[in-house]
Amino acid sequence: MSQDQCGARAHRADIVPSRKEEPPFIRSVFKGGLETILWPDPGNPRAALYIVYPVGSRLELPEPTGLAHFLEHMMFNGSARFPDDAFDRILEDLGGSNNAYTTEEITVYQDLVPAAAIERALELEADRRRHLLIDPGRVDRERGVILSERHASIDNDPVARFLEEVQSVACAGTSYASPVIGWRDDIERIDSAVLREFYARHYQTGAVTIVGVGGIDPDDWHRMIDAHWSPDAVSPPSRPIECRGPGASFGERRIEATGPLTAPYLVMGFPAPGASDPGARAHELLWTILVGGVASRLFATLVEGKSLALDLDMFRVGNRVSGRQFLGVTVSPRRRIAAVERVIREELARMVDEGPTAVERERALNQRLASHAHHLESVAGRAELLVRAQAIQGDPDSLAEYPARLSAVSREDIRKAAESAFGTGGWTVGALAPDDARSPTAGSS
C-alpha cells in the first residue's frame, strides 16, 4: 500500500510503551489506537494473523440489528485494488486460508499462512480495512447469503428461534438482547449507506488490534506494520453508544411455548461475571463441574442417572461485561420439563450449600488446563487465546497467568461462584414443548 493511501508512515518513536512486555509476547501500542501483539516462534514455518475490531452487535442500537455481522460478510467482497474473490485467491495461492467471526463484542478476521507470506496477509487486511467496496449490488448479493444463513440456522429450527426469544427477555433493556446475526426484518432493510457509515466509524477510523503468532521476526513485524498499517494515521475510536451488560434482574422470568419439535427443550439463564471479574475463573470451573463432559454433575444426573435428558449444552451472552450463562437441556421424550427443572434446581441448591467435591474440582481443573494446553499447540490456538486475553479480558498478560490463577481457585471459591449465580435471583427460564403436548410442562414424570 502506498504512503499516500494511508497517510504518513509511523516511526518507532511513536510507539507508546506498554505496561508490561515480558516474553513470549511483544506488545506495541501506537498513537491513534492501533495495538499489535506478536508471539514470535522462531523456526515455525506457519503463522497466524488475527485482526480484531472491538465492534459487535452490542454497538448497533439504535441502528438496525445485524450490522456488525453483515459487515463481516462484506469484508470478503473485495476492494478496488483486490476485487471480488481476489483476497481468498491470493491467500490460497500462497498456501493460506482465512475465516472470520462476529460476537456481541468483537469481530475477528483470521488468516493462517506460511510465515513467509505474513506481509502479504497484512497488506491485504490493511487494504480491505480502508478501501472496501460497499455498493448496492454487492450488498443485495450478500443479503441473500445472510438470509439463507439465518433461515438454515435459526428460522428453520424451533429451538434456535425459542433461544432468540429467551435471550431477548433475559437481556431486556440492554444491547445484548438482539441476536448477533440480526432480526430478519432488519437484515432485509440494511442498505449500502448504513453499512458504509458503520464501516467508516468502526473500521476505517476505529481502534484495531493486530495479533501475530508464528515464525515472524519482530523487527520485520514492526517494519511491516509501519509500511502497511500507518499507525499514526489511525484516529481514536468513536465514542460507542452507551450500553450496559445484562446483569441480575428483579426476579425470575419465565417463557412457556410449544413448537414443532419431537423432544421438549428447557433453557435456564443465570447471572455471570465479566471476564475480568475476580470471580471469573471460579465461575469457569463451576460450569465445567456442572456440564463439562459425561462425568459432570448435571450430565451424570440427568442423562446417565435418571434418563431425564438426551443432551446438555451451554452458551454465554456477554463476556466483557456481567452477562448471562445459559444451560440448555434436550429433555427425553415423554418426560416432564417440570421434573427436569426440579432436579436441576435441587442440584444447583446443593452446589450453593455444599460446594463441589474435591474430585469434581480436580477433574474440572484438569479439563480446563488440558484445553488451554491444546490451544497452545498451534499458531491458531495461541492467536485465539491472545484475542480472548486482550479483547475480552483487556490484559494479554493474563494468558501467561491463566494456569496459576485457575489452579488457585478453591472449592469455597467455586461455592461462592455458585451462590452468586444461583442464589441471588435474576434467572430466566424457558420451556418449549412439542405442539401436541397438553402444556409446556406436560409428559410423563
N, C-alpha and C positions, 0 to 999 in steps of 0.2 A: 504494500500500500504506500502510495507516495506521501510526501510530507504535507502537501497542500490539501490532501483529502481529510486529514485528521488534525491539522494544526501543527504547531511547533512540537518537536520531539522533546521528551522529558530527559533530564540529566539525573545522574545518580544523586546529585546534591539535593534533588527534590524529594528524595525518599525520606519519609518520616520514620525514625527508628521505632520498632515495635517494643512492647513492654518486656517480652522475653523472646530470645531467639536461641533456643537450645536445640541441639541435634535430636532427631534427624530432620527437623523442619527448618526451612529458611523462609521467614515471613517478612514481606516488604509491603509497607503501606505508603502509597503515593499521594501527593497533594491532589485534591479533587475527588478522592474516594476510592480509586482503584486499589485493590489489595491482591497480592499474589502470595500463594503458599506453595513452596516447592519441597518435595520429598525426593531428593536425589538417590538413585540406586545404581551406582557405577557398575557398568558391565551388563546391565539388564537391556536386552535388545528391544523391549517393549516399553511403551509409555501410555499413560492415561492423562487426558486433558479434560477437565471439568470446568465449565463456565457457569457460574452461579449468579443468578439475578434474584435479589430479595423481593420478588413480586409473585404473588399467588392470588387465589380467589378472594382472600381477605381484603385486598386493596381495590376491589371492583366497585363496590357500592359507593354512590348511588347509580353508577353506570350499569349496563347490562351484565348479568352474571355470565361466566364462561369466557370472559375476555382474555384472561391470562392463558388458559388452555388453548383458545383459538389462536392466539399469537404464537404459542409454541408450535402449532401446526404450520402457521405461515412462515416461520423461520426456515422451513425446508423447501420453500417455493422459489428461492433464487433472488439474486440481485442483478443489477445491470451488468456487472463485471462477471458474475458467475450465475447465469440464468438457469431457470428450471431445475434439472437434476444434476447440475454440474458439481455441486457440493458433494453429494453422495458418490458420484462417479470418480472424482479426483481422489477422495479418500480410499475408495475401493481399489483404484489403480495402484495406490501406494501400499496396499495390504492392510488397510484400516477399516474401521466401521464406526457408526455413530448411532446415538439414540438420544432421547430426552424424556423428562417427566415434569409434571406440574403438581404442586400440592397447594394447600391453603396458604402457605407462607413463602415458598421459593419455587423457582423454575430452574432446572439444571439441564445443561447440554453436555453430553458425554461422548468424547472421541477416544477411541482406542486405536493406536497407530504404532508402527515401528518407531523406535526412539529417533531415528534419523529423519523422520517426517514430522517431528513436532512443530517445526517452524511453519511448515505449510498449513498445518491444522490451526495454528494461532492466526495466521493470515486470513484463512477462510472465516474463522469465527469473528475476527475483527471486522471483516467486510460486511457480513450479514448483520452485525450489530449496528452498523452505521448506514447501510445502503440497501436495506431490504425492499423488495418490490411489493407494494400493497395496493393493488388495483382491483376494481370491481370484479373482473373476470376471475382472477386468482382467488379472491375472497369467496365468490359463489362456488367455485370448484371445491374449495376446502370445506365450505359449509356443508356440502353434501357428504363429504367424508366424515365430518364430526357428527352429523345427524345419524349416519349409519352406525357409527361407533356407539352413540347413545342408545339407539334402538336395540342393538345387539346385546349391550352390556347392562342396560337398565330398563328401558321401556318394555322389553320382551321378557323381563324377569320379575315376577311379582315380589320376590323377596327384596331385590335391589330397589324397586320402587318404594316399597314399605320402609326400607332403611333410609331413603332420602327424606321421607316424611318424619321419621323418628328423629333424624339429625336436625331437621328444621325446628322441631319442637324442643329438643334438648338444648339447642344453641340459640333459641329465640332471642331477639334483641341484640345479637352480636353479628359480626361479619363472618362468622363461621357457620351460619345457618344454611347457606346455599351449597349445592354440590359443586365440586371443582369443575366438572365438565359443563356446568351451567344448566339452567332450565331450558326446555325445548323452545318455548316462546322467545326467550332472549337470544338463543343461538340463531333463530330464524330472522331476527331483526338487526343483528350486528352488521354494520356496513363498513366500507373501507375507510371512511372518515373517522369513525370512532376508533377503529384499530390503529390508524396512523397516529392519532393523538395519544393513545395508550402506549404505543411503541416509542414515540418521541419522549414521553415523560418518564417511562420506566426503563427503557433500554438505551436510547441514544444519549440521554443526559442523566441517567440514574447511576447509582452505585453498582459495582460488579466485583465479584471475587473470582480469580483465576487460580485453579488448583492443578498442579502438575506433579505426576509421580512416575518414576522410572529412570531409564538411562539418560538423564538430562543433565548436562554440565551447568552448574549455577551461573557461571559467567555468561555462557551462551543464552541461558534463560533470561537474564536481565537485559541483554542486548536485544533479544527478540521482542521482549515486551516493549522496550523503548522504540524499536523500529516499527512495530505494527499496531500497538495499542495507544501510543502517545498519551501516557498517563496524565500529563499536566493539562490536557485538553478536556478531561472528563469533568463535568460540572457536578457540584454537590447534588445528592439525590433530592428530588422534590419532596415536600412535606406530605407524607401519606395521609389519607383520610383517617381520622381518629377511629380506633376500634379497640375493643376490649375482648379478652378471651372468654369463652363460655364457662364461667365459674358456677358455684353452687346456686341453685335457685331456691325459691321459698319453700318448696316441698316436693313431694313426688308427683310426677306427671305420668299419665297412662294413656296409651293409644291402643284401641282394640279394633280389629278389622278382619275381614275374610277376603280370600283371593283364590285364583285358580292354581292351587298347588296341591301336592299329594301328601306332604308331611307338614304338620304345624311348625311354626317358627316363633321363637322367643328371643327378644333382644333387650338387654338391660344396659343402660349407660350410667356411669358414675363419675364424680369429680376426679380430676387427675392433675398433679402438679406440673408446672412448666419444666422444660428440660434442664434449665439451670438452677432449679429449686434444690435446696439441700436434701430434700426427701425424694428426689427423682430416682436415685439408684435403688433405694428401698422399694419404691413403687414398681420398678422394673423387676426386681426379684419376686415381689408379691404376685405379679401376674404370671410370671414363669411358674411359680409354685401352683397357681390355680389352673392354668390352661396349657402349660408348656410340655406337650407330649403325652403319651399314653399313661405315664405314671403320675401325671399331675393330679391334684386333688379332685378337681371337678370332672375331669375325664374319667378317672378311675371310679368315681361315684356314679355319675350319670350314664356313662356309656358301658363301661366294663362291669360295674357292680349291679346297678338296678335296671339296666336296659331301658332307661327313660329317654335317652337321646341317641341319635345316629352320629352326630358330629358336633364339635365346638369350634368356634373361631373368635378372633378378637381383632378390633381395629381401633385406631385413635384418631380423634379430630382435635387439632390444635396441639402443637408441640412446643413452640417458643413461649407460649402462654399457658396459664392454667386452662386445661381443656377437658375433654371427655374421653374416658376409656369405655369402649363398648364390648360387651360379651354377647355373641350370637350363638343360639342353640337350635340345631335342627332336631326337633322333637320326634321321637319314634311314632310312627302312625298308630292311631287308636289310643295314644297316651294323652292324658290331660295336660295342657300347658300349665294349669294351676298347680298340678302336682310337681312338675319340674321346677317351677318357680319357688315352691315351698322348700324343696330340698336345697336349692341354691341359696336361699335366704338363710337356712339353717347352717350351711357350711360357711357362709360369709360371717355370720354372727359368731360362729365358733372361732374363726380366724381372728376376729376382733377381740374376743375374750381370752383366747389361749395363745394366739400367735402360731407360727409354723413349728413343726418338729425340727430337730437338728438334722435329721435325714433329708427333710424337704428343703431346708436352706442349703445344705451341701449340694444336693442334686441340682437345684436351680442355679447356684453359683457356678458349678461345673458346666452347665449348659450355656450360660451366658459367656463365660470365658472361652469356651470352645468355639462359639460363634464368632467372637472377637478375633481369635487366632486364625480362624478360617478366612476372615476378611483380609487379614494381614498377609496372606499368602499370594495375593495377586495385586497388580498395579491398580486394577479397577476397584477391588475391595478396599485398598488403602485410600484411594481417592474418595470413595463414598464415605468412609469413616471421617476423613478430614472435612468433607462437606457438612456432615452432621455436627461435628465438633465446632466448626466455625460458624456456619449459617444458622444452626438451630440453638446450640448452647452458647455461642458467642465467644468461645475460647478454644482455639486449636490445641493448646497445651493440655486440655482436659483429656485428649485422646491418649497421651502417654500415661496419664494418671488414672485412667479408667480401671485397669485391673486392681490397683491398690484401693481405690475408692469403693469398688464393688465388694472386694474381699473384706473391707472394714464394716460392711453392713451387718448388724447383729440381728438375732431373732426378735429382739424387742423393737428394733428399728422397723422391721417388717410388720410387726403387730401394730405399731403406731401408724404406719402407712395404711394398713387395713382400716384402722379406726378413722383415719382422715377420709378414706374413700367410701366406706360403708356405714360409718357411724354418725355422720353429720347431716344426712338428708341430701336433697338435690338429685335424687335418682330420676331416671326416665325409663319407663318400662313399656315395651311394645309387644303385643300378642297378635300374631297373624295365623288364622286358622283356615283350613280348606273351605271352599264355598258351601259344601254340603254339610258342614258341621252345624250343630244347633246354636253354638255360640263360640267365640274365640277361645273359651276355656273348656270346650266340650271334648269328649273322648272317654276312654276307659281310665281307670285310676292307675 
